[in-house]
Amino acid sequence: MKADIHPDYHFIKVVMTNGTEYVTRSTYGAPNATLNLDIDPTSHPAWTGGSAQLLDRAGRVSRFNNKFAGISFGKK
């Protein structure tokens, strides 16, 4: 391996959305930095079975639903 080409690999603390903390090694930040997660396996619908809803940012979904509400595509 070449010397001095790899990033610094150190311990950081990861804080999940429910307050759970664990220590892992990463190249993120400085040694002993804290990484606060916004979405993690305890809150993301992909891991929770889809029961949680993600926020409609800037009304995009609402605008889409309003724009195409009258289209039926032949359904009765």
C-alpha positions in Angstrom: 0.0 0.0 0.0 1.1 3.5 -0.7 1.8 5.7 2.4 -0.2 8.8 3.2 -3.0 8.3 0.6 -5.7 7.0 2.9 -8.0 9.2 5.0 -7.8 9.2 8.8 -9.9 6.3 10.1 -10.9 7.0 13.7 -13.7 6.4 16.3 -16.9 8.5 16.3 -20.2 8.4 18.2 -23.4 7.9 16.2 -26.7 9.1 17.7 -29.8 7.6 16.2 -33.2 9.4 16.1 -34.5 7.6 19.2 -31.4 8.6 21.2 -29.6 5.3 21.0 -25.8 5.8 20.8 -23.0 3.6 19.6 -19.3 4.0 18.8 -17.9 3.0 15.4 -14.9 3.7 13.2 -15.3 6.1 10.3 -13.6 8.7 8.2 -16.3 11.2 9.1 -15.2 14.4 10.9 -12.5 14.5 13.6 -11.7 11.8 16.1 -14.5 11.5 18.8 -16.9 13.6 16.6 -20.7 13.0 17.0 -22.9 12.1 14.0 -26.6 12.8 14.6 -28.8 10.8 12.2 -32.0 12.3 10.7 -33.3 9.0 9.3 -32.2 5.6 10.6 -33.5 2.0 10.5 -35.9 2.7 13.4 -37.7 5.5 11.7 -37.4 5.0 7.9 -40.4 3.4 6.1 -38.1 1.1 4.1 -37.2 -0.7 7.3 -40.3 -0.2 9.4 -42.7 -1.7 6.8 -44.0 1.6 5.3 -46.2 2.6 8.2 -44.4 5.9 8.8 -45.0 8.7 6.3 -42.3 11.0 5.0 -43.1 14.7 5.0 -44.4 16.3 1.8 -41.6 18.8 1.2 -42.9 22.0 -0.4 -46.2 20.5 -1.4 -44.9 18.5 -4.3 -47.1 15.5 -3.8 -50.2 17.7 -3.1 -49.5 19.7 -6.3 -49.1 16.5 -8.3 -52.4 15.0 -6.9 -54.3 18.3 -7.6 -52.9 18.5 -11.2 -53.8 15.0 -12.2 -56.9 14.5 -10.1 -59.3 14.5 -13.1 -57.4 12.0 -15.2 -59.1 8.5 -15.3 -57.2 6.6 -18.0 -60.4 4.6 -18.9 -61.2 3.3 -15.4 -64.9 3.2 -14.5 
